[in-house]
Amino acid sequence: MRIDCGLNGKTTENYNNQTWFPDSFFIDPGKTKQITSSPNVSQIMTTLRYFPHGEDMNCYRLQLINTQKYIFRAGFYYGNYDGKSQPPVFDLFLGGQLWEAVNSSASTEGPVFHELIYAPKNDNISVCLMGRKEYGSATPFISSLEASFLNQELSNNHTVYGMMRNGTAYHLVARLNFGGYDEVVEPWSGWNLFCEEQLNRYWTPQPMPGYTNLTFDPLFCSGTAYENRPPNSVINTAISPTNASQSIYVPVNLLTTTPQSAYLVLYFYQNSIVDGPPENQNGTRNMDIYIDGVMRRNVKLEGFRSGEVVTLYPVLVQGMVNVTISPANGTVLPPLLNGMEVFYATELAEETSGGFKTLFSFIEVVVCQLFVSLLLGVL
């Protein structure tokens, strides 16, 4: 379910071969605005809905297809839509519970996104916005809203975030693509459609000065064989130190000084040896994973087309988290790292299903939209 907030009318919009619904199907209050497009901003983010009564709880009502794990993502692009040059701070809620405090000035060049993974208790759930009193109940706004079912069938029935518990919300801190240069999102077309991102995740390229960027042969659908189905564009690039005795250091800022329960996923893969001398082409890559100096797991890659996805949860962390991939005893090749995801966990006491009833289910919206389109065509 993809919602283009502020899109006028009752007709769907096709953007990069994906169907986006106008938000009038899901909410009544608020006003809409279109802002000037920018080279760094997608078409979806050039419309928004704002709520002049910021002191009220302004809610979208979503009808889901089941109560399994979903990615919920909300996007905000201020774009000085009100001419005040004062990006507001306001609260975002999921299921009646605080999701995030949105600081719409956090990104000066593009949109701000907040994402979490959660298995709702009911097949209908609310996403709400409300101004914060300490900021004078500033006017909240929203540009996009997505609820994407994490379909395990799209992962060749491999586990998809299998250690995430129902009733717990996992807030995305970072989803990083090492060794690559471009953001990796769902493919819109092309021969490699099946090999690329299928779960509507955004992978951010992470430059790592001082490390070697590795690129592997992308002919195979490499990621389909592993947990969480990492896309080819992530699994076939990596970083590595210059020699087998060095480590990889990746700091991640959780932007909080209070202790958090973190959920970390690390992706390791090679389908050839591209960073060692010829005599080590059949060698072992043996690595130890440390979180804040504590050894958590050992990973061993041997030969061609070898990979592993490591999930660490729960890990108690605070503030800056230091992830270290170090060479282990017996390795002849340096460590590598292809991708990494970091979440922090919160318990979500979701509202009851009787809190609201949506006017249309998702299927009813599609049927109504097709009926209107046919009717207009006849007229």
Backbone hydrogen bonds in HBPLUS format (Angstrom, degrees):
<---DONOR---> <-ACCEPTOR-->    atom                        ^
c    i                          cat <-CA-CA->   ^        H-A-AA   ^      H-
h    n   atom  resd res      DA  || num        DHA   H-A  angle D-A-AA Bond
n    s   type  num  typ     dist DA aas  dist angle  dist       angle   num
A0147-ALA N   A0001-MET O   2.94 MM 146  5.20 158.2  1.98 149.6 155.5     1
A0021-PHE N   A0002-ARG O   2.82 MM  19  6.20 168.4  1.83 155.7 155.0     2
A0003-ILE N   A0145-LEU O   2.80 MM 142  5.09 154.3  1.86 160.0 167.2     3
A0145-LEU N   A0003-ILE O   3.08 MM 142  5.09 152.9  2.15 143.7 147.4     4
A0004-ASP N   A0021-PHE O   2.84 MM  17  5.87 158.0  1.89 149.3 156.8     5
A0007-LEU N   A0004-ASP O   3.30 MM   3  5.77 163.4  2.33 130.2 130.2     6
A0005-CYS N   A0143-SER O   3.10 MM 138  4.93 134.2  2.32 122.9 129.1     7
A0013-GLU N   A0020-TRP O   2.82 MM   7  5.09 163.3  1.85 153.8 159.0     8
A0020-TRP N   A0013-GLU O   2.75 MM   7  5.09 168.8  1.76 159.4 163.2     9
A0015-TYR N   A0018-GLN O   2.90 MM   3  5.31 164.1  1.92 157.9 156.8    10
A0018-GLN N   A0015-TYR O   3.01 MM   3  5.31 151.1  2.10 109.7 118.7    11
A0025-PHE N   A0022-PRO O   3.46 MM   3  6.47 177.1  2.47 123.7 124.5    12
A0026-PHE N   A0023-ASP O   2.93 MM   3  5.37 155.5  1.99 113.9 121.5    13
A0061-ARG N   A0026-PHE O   3.10 MM  35  5.40 156.7  2.15 142.1 148.9    14
A0031-LYS N   A0050-TYR O   2.82 MM  19  5.42 160.2  1.86 158.8 165.3    15
A0050-TYR N   A0031-LYS O   2.76 MM  19  5.42 158.7  1.81 161.4 166.4    16
A0033-LYS N   A0048-LEU O   2.97 MM  15  5.48 146.9  2.08 156.3 157.4    17
A0048-LEU N   A0033-LYS O   2.95 MM  15  5.48 148.6  2.05 156.6 164.2    18
A0035-ILE N   A0046-THR O   2.84 MM  11  5.22 167.2  1.86 149.3 153.3    19
A0041-VAL N   A0038-SER O   3.04 MM   3  5.19 167.0  2.06 115.0 118.2    20
A0045-MET N   A0042-SER O   3.08 MM   3  5.58 138.3  2.26 109.9 120.2    21
A0046-THR N   A0043-GLN O   3.14 MM   3  5.49 167.9  2.15 116.0 118.3    22
A0049-ARG N   A0142-ILE O   3.00 MM  93  5.60 159.1  2.05 155.6 160.6    23
A0142-ILE N   A0049-ARG O   2.99 MM  93  5.60 140.8  2.15 144.8 157.0    24
A0051-PHE N   A0140-PRO O   3.00 MM  89  5.65 153.9  2.07 164.8 164.0    25
A0056-ASP N   A0053-HIS O   3.07 MM   3  5.78 165.6  2.09 120.6 125.1    26
A0131-GLY N   A0054-GLY O   2.68 MM  77  4.64 158.6  1.72 140.2 142.5    27
A0058-ASN N   A0129-LEU O   3.02 MM  71  5.26 178.6  2.02 155.5 155.2    28
A0129-LEU N   A0058-ASN O   2.85 MM  71  5.26 148.4  1.95 139.4 148.6    29
A0060-TYR N   A0127-VAL O   2.72 MM  67  5.09 171.4  1.73 150.3 152.3    30
A0127-VAL N   A0060-TYR O   2.99 MM  67  5.09 153.6  2.06 136.3 143.8    31
A0062-LEU N   A0125-ILE O   2.90 MM  63  5.40 169.8  1.91 164.7 164.5    32
A0125-ILE N   A0062-LEU O   2.98 MM  63  5.40 154.3  2.05 148.3 156.6    33
A0064-LEU N   A0123-ASP O   2.62 MM  59  4.90 164.1  1.65 155.5 159.3    34
A0150-LEU N   A0069-LYS O   2.98 MM  81  5.72 177.7  1.98 150.1 150.0    35
A0070-TYR N   A0118-TYR O   2.92 MM  48  5.50 152.5  1.99 130.1 137.0    36
A0118-TYR N   A0070-TYR O   2.98 MM  48  5.50 155.3  2.04 150.8 158.3    37
A0071-ILE N   A0148-SER O   2.79 MM  77  5.02 159.2  1.83 141.0 146.6    38
A0148-SER N   A0071-ILE O   2.85 MM  77  5.02 163.1  1.88 146.1 149.4    39
A0072-PHE N   A0116-LEU O   2.87 MM  44  5.47 169.7  1.89 169.2 172.0    40
A0116-LEU N   A0072-PHE O   2.96 MM  44  5.47 151.5  2.05 150.6 159.7    41
A0073-ARG N   A0146-GLU O   2.98 MM  73  5.09 160.3  2.02 137.4 142.3    42
A0146-GLU N   A0073-ARG O   2.82 MM  73  5.09 151.0  1.90 152.1 159.5    43
A0074-ALA N   A0114-HIS O   2.90 MM  40  5.39 162.1  1.93 156.2 161.4    44
A0114-HIS N   A0074-ALA O   2.94 MM  40  5.39 156.4  2.00 153.3 161.1    45
A0075-GLY N   A0144-SER O   2.92 MM  69  4.82 165.8  1.95 129.3 132.7    46
A0143-SER N   A0075-GLY O   2.87 MM  68  5.45 159.9  1.91 155.5 155.3    47
A0144-SER N   A0075-GLY O   3.19 MM  69  4.82 149.5  2.29 130.2 127.5    48
A0076-PHE N   A0112-VAL O   2.81 MM  36  5.10 147.8  1.91 148.5 158.7    49
A0112-VAL N   A0076-PHE O   2.77 MM  36  5.10 160.5  1.81 146.6 152.6    50
A0081-TYR N   A0078-TYR O   3.13 MM   3  6.17 148.2  2.24 134.8 136.4    51
A0083-GLY N   A0080-ASN O   3.08 MM   3  5.26 162.3  2.11 109.8 115.4    52
A0104-SER N   A0088-PRO O   3.27 MM  16  5.96 162.2  2.30 163.4 162.9    53
A0090-PHE N   A0102-VAL O   3.05 MM  12  5.33 153.2  2.12 143.2 150.9    54
A0102-VAL N   A0090-PHE O   2.67 MM  12  5.33 148.1  1.76 166.8 176.2    55
A0091-ASP N   A0130-MET O   2.83 MM  39  5.32 168.5  1.85 166.3 162.8    56
A0130-MET N   A0091-ASP O   3.06 MM  39  5.32 152.3  2.14 145.7 150.0    57
A0092-LEU N   A0100-GLU O   2.80 MM   8  5.21 156.6  1.85 165.8 172.5    58
A0099-TRP N   A0092-LEU O   2.69 MM   7  5.41 163.0  1.72 146.1 148.3    59
A0100-GLU N   A0092-LEU O   3.12 MM   8  5.21 155.7  2.18 133.1 138.8    60
A0093-PHE N   A0128-CYS O   2.82 MM  35  4.92 162.1  1.85 147.4 148.7    61
A0128-CYS N   A0093-PHE O   2.99 MM  35  4.92 151.6  2.07 125.7 134.8    62
A0094-LEU N   A0097-GLN O   2.82 MM   3  5.41 156.2  1.88 161.0 161.1    63
A0097-GLN N   A0094-LEU O   3.05 MM   3  5.41 166.5  2.07 115.1 118.9    64
A0095-GLY N   A0126-SER O   2.83 MM  31  5.03 167.1  1.85 152.5 153.3    65
A0351-GLU N   A0095-GLY O   2.80 MM 256  5.31 145.0  1.92 131.7 143.0    66
A0106-ALA N   A0103-ASN O   2.99 MM   3  5.58 161.2  2.02 126.0 127.2    67
A0172-LEU N   A0115-GLU O   2.94 MM  57  5.57 163.9  1.96 140.9 146.1    68
A0117-ILE N   A0170-TYR O   2.88 MM  53  5.11 150.3  1.97 133.4 141.5    69
A0170-TYR N   A0117-ILE O   2.98 MM  53  5.11 165.7  2.00 148.1 152.6    70
A0135-TYR N   A0132-ARG O   2.95 MM   3  5.42 152.9  2.02 112.3 121.2    71
A0137-SER N   A0132-ARG O   2.82 MM   5  4.66 146.1  1.93 128.4 129.0    72
A0136-GLY N   A0133-LYS O   2.94 MM   3  4.93 152.7  2.02 116.4 113.6    73
A0151-ASN N   A0149-PHE O   3.03 MM   2  5.61 124.4  2.35 107.4  91.6    74
A0154-LEU N   A0151-ASN O   3.09 MM   3  5.64 146.5  2.20 111.7 120.1    75
A0155-SER N   A0152-GLN O   2.93 MM   3  5.15 155.6  1.99 107.4 115.3    76
A0157-ASN N   A0152-GLN O   3.18 MM   5  5.27 143.5  2.32 146.4 147.4    77
A0158-HIS N   A0155-SER O   2.81 MM   3  5.40 164.9  1.83 121.8 127.1    78
A0228-ASN N   A0159-THR O   2.90 MM  69  6.20 156.5  1.96 157.7 162.2    79
A0164-MET N   A0161-TYR O   3.15 MM   3  5.79 166.0  2.17 119.8 123.7    80
A0168-THR N   A0165-ARG O   3.32 MM   3  5.74 155.4  2.38 129.3 130.2    81
A0348-LEU N   A0167-GLY O   3.23 MM 181  5.97 173.4  2.24 159.6 157.7    82
A0169-ALA N   A0346-THR O   2.76 MM 177  5.30 161.8  1.79 172.9 170.5    83
A0346-THR N   A0169-ALA O   2.89 MM 177  5.30 153.5  1.96 151.2 159.6    84
A0171-HIS N   A0344-TYR O   2.82 MM 173  5.28 154.3  1.89 165.9 157.2    85
A0344-TYR N   A0171-HIS O   2.98 MM 173  5.28 144.4  2.11 136.2 146.4    86
A0173-VAL N   A0342-VAL O   2.76 MM 169  5.40 166.3  1.78 158.5 156.1    87
A0174-ALA N   A0342-VAL O   3.29 MM 168  5.26 156.5  2.35 137.0 140.0    88
A0342-VAL N   A0174-ALA O   2.84 MM 168  5.26 155.2  1.90 156.1 158.3    89
A0204-THR N   A0175-ARG O   2.91 MM  29  6.15 170.0  1.92 162.4 159.0    90
A0176-LEU N   A0340-MET O   2.75 MM 164  5.22 162.1  1.78 163.4 165.1    91
A0340-MET N   A0176-LEU O   3.13 MM 164  5.22 151.2  2.21 136.3 141.1    92
A0177-ASN N   A0204-THR O   2.82 MM  27  5.62 157.4  1.87 143.5 141.6    93
A0206-GLN N   A0177-ASN O   3.09 MM  29  5.86 155.0  2.15 146.3 142.9    94
A0178-PHE N   A0338-ASN O   2.95 MM 160  5.20 156.4  2.00 144.2 147.6    95
A0184-VAL N   A0203-TRP O   2.93 MM  19  4.90 158.6  1.98 138.9 145.6    96
A0203-TRP N   A0184-VAL O   2.88 MM  19  4.90 168.2  1.90 148.7 152.3    97
A0193-LEU N   A0190-GLY O   3.36 MM   3  5.71 147.1  2.48 119.6 117.7    98
A0195-CYS N   A0192-ASN O   3.01 MM   3  5.20 127.3  2.30 102.8 117.3    99
A0196-GLU N   A0193-LEU O   3.42 MM   3  5.62 154.2  2.49 102.6 109.6   100
A0232-ASN N   A0195-CYS O   2.98 MM  37  5.75 157.9  2.03 145.8 152.8   101
A0211-TYR N   A0208-MET O   3.25 MM   3  6.02 151.1  2.34 144.6 145.6   102
A0212-THR N   A0240-SER O   2.76 MM  28  5.19 167.2  1.77 166.3 162.4   103
A0240-SER N   A0212-THR O   2.95 MM  28  5.19 136.2  2.15 139.0 151.6   104
A0214-LEU N   A0238-ALA O   2.73 MM  24  4.99 173.8  1.74 146.0 147.6   105
A0238-ALA N   A0214-LEU O   3.03 MM  24  4.99 146.3  2.14 136.0 137.6   106
A0216-PHE N   A0236-ASN O   2.83 MM  20  4.92 170.3  1.84 145.0 146.8   107
A0225-ALA N   A0222-SER O   3.47 MM   3  6.39 173.3  2.48 122.9 124.8   108
A0226-TYR N   A0223-GLY O   3.12 MM   3  5.63 168.9  2.13 123.1 124.3   109
A0229-ARG N   A0226-TYR O   3.13 MM   3  5.55 155.5  2.19 132.6 134.4   110
A0234-VAL N   A0231-PRO O   3.02 MM   3  5.50 150.7  2.11 112.1 121.0   111
A0235-ILE N   A0231-PRO O   2.98 MM   4  6.21 172.7  1.98 163.8 165.0   112
A0236-ASN N   A0232-ASN O   2.98 MM   4  5.71 148.4  2.08 150.5 154.3   113
A0237-THR N   A0234-VAL O   3.34 MM   3  5.73 163.3  2.37 115.4 115.2   114
A0239-ILE N   A0337-LEU O   3.07 MM  98  5.59 151.0  2.15 138.8 145.2   115
A0337-LEU N   A0239-ILE O   3.13 MM  98  5.59 139.4  2.30 146.1 155.2   116
A0246-GLN N   A0243-ASN O   3.26 MM   3  5.94 171.9  2.27 122.7 124.9   117
A0248-ILE N   A0325-ILE O   2.84 MM  77  4.98 158.7  1.88 140.3 147.4   118
A0325-ILE N   A0248-ILE O   2.87 MM  77  4.98 158.0  1.91 142.0 149.4   119
A0250-VAL N   A0323-VAL O   2.80 MM  73  5.08 166.0  1.82 157.9 161.3   120
A0323-VAL N   A0250-VAL O   2.95 MM  73  5.08 169.4  1.96 140.7 142.2   121
A0252-VAL N   A0321-VAL O   2.76 MM  69  5.04 155.4  1.82 149.9 157.9   122
A0321-VAL N   A0252-VAL O   2.71 MM  69  5.04 177.7  1.71 155.7 155.8   123
A0254-LEU N   A0319-GLY O   3.11 MM  65  5.29 165.5  2.13 131.8 135.1   124
A0319-GLY N   A0256-THR O   3.02 MM  63  5.18 116.7  2.44 149.3 163.9   125
A0260-GLN N   A0317-VAL O   2.72 MM  57  5.33 161.9  1.75 156.0 161.3   126
A0317-VAL N   A0260-GLN O   2.85 MM  57  5.33 166.3  1.86 158.0 162.5   127
A0345-ALA N   A0261-SER O   2.86 MM  84  5.54 158.9  1.90 161.4 168.3   128
A0262-ALA N   A0315-VAL O   2.78 MM  53  5.02 175.0  1.78 143.7 143.4   129
A0315-VAL N   A0262-ALA O   3.13 MM  53  5.02 146.8  2.24 136.7 144.1   130
A0263-TYR N   A0343-PHE O   2.88 MM  80  4.99 160.6  1.92 133.7 137.1   131
A0343-PHE N   A0263-TYR O   2.89 MM  80  4.99 152.1  1.97 143.5 152.1   132
A0264-LEU N   A0312-LEU O   3.02 MM  48  5.14 170.3  2.03 149.6 151.2   133
A0312-LEU N   A0264-LEU O   2.82 MM  48  5.14 163.6  1.85 152.1 157.3   134
A0265-VAL N   A0341-GLU O   2.89 MM  76  5.06 160.3  1.93 149.3 151.7   135
A0341-GLU N   A0265-VAL O   2.85 MM  76  5.06 156.4  1.91 145.5 152.2   136
A0266-LEU N   A0310-VAL O   2.84 MM  44  5.18 161.3  1.87 150.4 156.8   137
A0310-VAL N   A0266-LEU O   2.91 MM  44  5.18 166.1  1.92 156.4 159.2   138
A0267-TYR N   A0339-GLY O   2.95 MM  72  4.96 167.3  1.96 144.3 141.7   139
A0338-ASN N   A0267-TYR O   2.97 MM  71  5.46 158.0  2.02 164.1 163.9   140
A0268-PHE N   A0308-GLU O   2.97 MM  40  5.27 154.8  2.03 158.4 165.4   141
A0308-GLU N   A0268-PHE O   2.86 MM  40  5.27 154.3  1.93 141.7 145.9   142
A0270-GLN N   A0306-SER O   2.91 MM  36  5.53 143.3  2.05 149.6 161.4   143
A0306-SER N   A0270-GLN O   2.81 MM  36  5.53 145.8  1.93 164.1 173.5   144
A0280-ASN N   A0277-PRO O   2.90 MM   3  5.56 161.3  1.93 123.0 129.4   145
A0281-GLN N   A0278-PRO O   3.30 MM   3  5.47 160.1  2.34 117.6 115.4   146
A0283-GLY N   A0280-ASN O   2.92 MM   3  4.79 160.5  1.96 114.8 114.5   147
A0332-VAL N   A0284-THR O   3.19 MM  48  5.94 171.1  2.20 159.5 161.5   148
A0285-ARG N   A0301-LEU O   2.81 MM  16  5.02 170.4  1.82 160.5 162.1   149
A0301-LEU N   A0285-ARG O   2.85 MM  16  5.02 165.4  1.87 144.3 148.6   150
A0328-ALA N   A0286-ASN O   2.93 MM  42  5.31 168.4  1.94 132.5 130.8   151
A0287-MET N   A0299-VAL O   2.75 MM  12  5.13 169.6  1.76 163.5 166.3   152
A0299-VAL N   A0287-MET O   2.76 MM  12  5.13 164.0  1.79 152.8 157.5   153
A0288-ASP N   A0326-SER O   2.82 MM  38  5.21 161.4  1.86 151.7 158.1   154
A0326-SER N   A0288-ASP O   2.90 MM  38  5.21 162.3  1.93 156.1 157.7   155
A0289-ILE N   A0297-ARG O   2.75 MM   8  5.22 163.2  1.77 165.8 168.7   156
A0296-ARG N   A0289-ILE O   2.69 MM   7  5.58 173.7  1.70 164.8 166.8   157
A0290-TYR N   A0324-THR O   2.83 MM  34  4.99 164.1  1.86 155.0 158.2   158
A0324-THR N   A0290-TYR O   2.92 MM  34  4.99 166.9  1.93 148.7 150.4   159
A0291-ILE N   A0294-VAL O   2.94 MM   3  5.26 156.8  1.99 143.3 143.4   160
A0294-VAL N   A0291-ILE O   3.04 MM   3  5.26 167.7  2.06 113.6 117.2   161
A0292-ASP N   A0322-ASN O   2.82 MM  30  4.94 172.5  1.82 151.4 154.0   162
A0331-THR N   A0328-ALA O   3.26 MM   3  5.97 157.3  2.31 142.9 141.4   163
A0350-GLU N   A0348-LEU O   3.04 MM   2  5.53 123.8  2.37 106.6  90.7   164
A0355-GLY N   A0352-THR O   3.09 MM   3  5.65 165.7  2.11 119.1 121.9   165
A0365-VAL N   A0361-SER O   2.96 MM   4  6.26 150.4  2.05 152.4 160.3   166
A0366-VAL N   A0362-PHE O   3.21 MM   4  6.55 157.4  2.26 147.0 151.9   167
A0367-VAL N   A0363-ILE O   2.97 MM   4  6.27 164.9  2.00 155.6 159.3   168
A0368-CYS N   A0364-GLU O   2.84 MM   4  5.98 166.4  1.86 150.8 154.8   169
A0369-GLN N   A0365-VAL O   2.88 MM   4  6.03 155.1  1.94 146.1 153.4   170
A0370-LEU N   A0366-VAL O   2.97 MM   4  6.26 158.2  2.02 151.6 156.7   171
A0371-PHE N   A0367-VAL O   2.95 MM   4  6.19 157.5  2.01 149.9 156.4   172
A0372-VAL N   A0368-CYS O   2.92 MM   4  6.17 161.2  1.96 152.1 156.4   173
A0373-SER N   A0369-GLN O   2.98 MM   4  6.19 160.4  2.02 147.3 153.0   174
A0374-LEU N   A0370-LEU O   2.95 MM   4  6.17 160.6  1.98 149.9 154.7   175
A0375-LEU N   A0371-PHE O   2.90 MM   4  6.09 158.3  1.95 149.8 156.2   176
A0376-LEU N   A0372-VAL O   2.88 MM   4  6.10 162.4  1.91 153.7 157.7   177
A0377-GLY N   A0373-SER O   2.99 MM   4  6.19 146.3  2.10 140.3 150.0   178
A0378-VAL N   A0374-LEU O   2.98 MM   4  6.29 145.1  2.10 144.4 153.5   179
A0379-LEU N   A0375-LEU O   2.97 MM   4  6.26 160.8  2.00 151.5 156.6   180
